[in-house]
């Protein structure tokens, strides 16, 4: 089943509804019950302390987007939020432009808010100008991320959930965290009946300088993706393990108490893509999924809502 | 406890973490488990068919924001999303501006995406230029909404969840739906130990013309808010019942098969504000909440995650 056929089957089954814009979907309660099943299943395998588990908002301070380096490396994918910041007196002119479609958006003012780029960026911002213990910190974070890349591929939503296990600490600790989770994550996803492959990968850095960064990422084997079929086209990335070296430590000025910049790593599960891969593997009728997969995801027989 | 004291107690207890921007919070798994408890509790009281229950993304087509009238009435609160749309060749100039902070945001291009204004707006857009049956349609929708109004009041988050029960159909049906839900919703929230008052209200329309709209809304009693204490300051709106008359029918060109424009109504629960009101009423230690409230919200004894 090719991408466009899989998309059609999702829409026909009512699991997703197209909202009128490419890559923007309304998700049925059934789709969401799978997402939540994957979330709990992954969360149970995590070992972050209870008070270091967070859900992040879909928006974050614009300053965090810039500090993280995201605005430099992925300016085409980012989302900066603008509003009308004029007075009562300026409103009629604004409304006149809005009604005649005359470049009305040039009347808007950028706010200090951006759409979240990756689940872990706001976390690093929390530790800005701080030192953390050498033994490291573990966090579990779910974020709603945005990428401006309109596409009809259901696996390329503009707004999607990342569920991440993040380590902040030493270089050795970061590499160990990433490698442990690549193995654990692969096992967890294979248990769900997915055909998971682990491949060296790179982020989609923009521009010529970006291609150099991407090559370096591959040479140094910083990023691994876990892929699975989401159509008969090339397999899609459903999770990734990333070693950031000391990038986040440097840009957010985070050190370890023993001295030197913080190193970090994260393992991120793409909840929406895993859900799509599960539907592709097991069919659009969730009641007919293998019994063991349903049990692992705590999907009841009457899946009408995310309970 | 005043607003700033309640905010401090939430941050001290680790239920919320300030992300660095006013009105942007990172929510603990414990906070989220309450949100999900309220969601299930309300959802169980709903009667929308299983295939008419949806979760909407935090973003929606910009066209929907404009068609709904939101950009006209609340231009100060809306969020339009911009990205860098330049080429490889234009990137160095952009990065130069970004690094020197020289009005770099003027280099961005508005996308065709906006932050979601209200949970039900994308729903109406789905029915654009269509006729619906006279007996009406019921939907249950959860949306992540955005309002650009930075504030230190935790009840005024820039990004928050609305859980709505929406009716599309006739004028009589819409009024009956709203009034039924104002009563049912008040009962449900009072059962949770909240001191709920029902008051006639208006939306925060912008500008001089907006004040006329707001007055009309109050005169015609189109909007009722359910309020509860979220601090010792004035009670906050935690839910609302809204009769849209034929506004959505007209702007999205939706008719009923028997003839005439569609009328609509919604009852929306502010999941984050209800959670805050519950914490204000019962304390920051969820394990000490009244047993019956915990039971109604399916909060287990070991609340470490949203399971």
Interface residues (C-beta under 8 A of the other chain):
Chain A: X14 X17 X19 X20 X21 X24 X25 X26 X27 X28 X29 X30 X31 X32 X36 X39 X40 X43 X50 X51 X53 X54 X55 X56 X57 X58 X59 X60 X61 X63 X64 X66 X71 X72 X75 X76 X77 X78 X79 X80 X81 X82 X83 X84 X85 X86 X88 X91 X94 X95 X98 X105 X108 X110 X111 X112 X113 X115 X122 X123 X125 X126 X140 X144 X146 X148 X150 X157 X158 X159 X206 X207 X208 X209 X298 X304 X305 X306 X307
Chain B: X14 X17 X19 X20 X21 X24 X25 X26 X27 X28 X29 X30 X31 X32 X36 X39 X40 X43 X50 X51 X53 X54 X55 X56 X57 X58 X59 X60 X61 X63 X64 X66 X71 X72 X75 X76 X77 X78 X79 X80 X81 X82 X83 X84 X85 X86 X88 X91 X94 X95 X98 X105 X108 X110 X111 X112 X113 X115 X122 X123 X125 X126 X140 X144 X146 X148 X150 X157 X158 X159 X206 X207 X208 X209 X304 X305 X306 X307
